[in-house]
Amino acid sequence: MKTYFGPLLILLLVCSCSSKKQIHYFQNVENLQQTPAQGAFQPKIEENDILHIAVSSLNTDVLAPFLRETGLQGNVNNTNPGLEGYLVNSEGNINFPVIGDIYVLGKTRREVEETLKEKIGVYITDVVVDVRIMNFKITVMGEVMQPGVYTINDERVTIPQALALAGDLTRDGKRENIMIIREEEGKNLVTRVDLTSIDVFSNEFFFLKQNDIIYVEPSPVGVKKSGFIPDIPALLSLFTVILSTVILLTN
């Protein structure tokens, strides 16, 4: 019995260890400087997005007709952004005071700003327009410390940033197979990225869009933890108890 215990113990300890290749992010990162950086990312406006549009001018009297009265200016704790913003309808339009319907679907917020400045500029020469997407959110699920839905204020978030918001992966998260689910033109697109590789920086999904879903699958260890025998250390402990019991009984 004792002859087999030593080799078996060593085998279990070796199997329970994770390699550097399984754990470390962005391996061979020294080669990243040779990879062209992606250009500035600007999300495109989608149906059902809610836009915050701020219009300003030195001539406040002329500006007044372009300011939509919501009656909620003093309610800083309002939890319904749709009452304060402009909803992109099923036809891709928003309805703006004086001007009427403006087509914004598929445009960046900078392009919408230029369109509004041009149309309002007919009435006000020094108009300044700022457009923001109020409902820019992403969902992080699976083997992360704090799964949930996260609101992104600056409309720019990468995969590593999103995972950092969720407290990073747990020890049982599968780092080489992160799933990204994205809805685009009525279709669901799915891709997988490897956080242990620097290739993640050149992936077209590196910059996330509004309503993207990130799912971190459990590693084989994490899968085992959901079964009868949780993992290798637990299996080792069970084996030790059984072996000790057998030794006591045989003695």
Buried (B, 14 or more C-beta within 10 A) or exposed (E): EEEEEEEEBEEBEEEBEEEEEEEEBBBEEEEEEEEEEEEEBBBBBBBEBBBBBEBBBEEEEBBEEBBEEEEEEEEEEEEEBEEBBBBBBEEBBBEBBEBEEBEBBEBBBEBBBBBBBEBBEEBBEEBEBEBBBBBBEBBBBBBBEEBEEBEBEEBBBBBBBBBEBBEBBBEBBBBBBBBBBBBEEEEEEEEBBBBBBBBBBEBEBBBBBBBBBBBBBBBEBBEBBEEEEBBBEBBBEEBEEEBEEEEEEEE
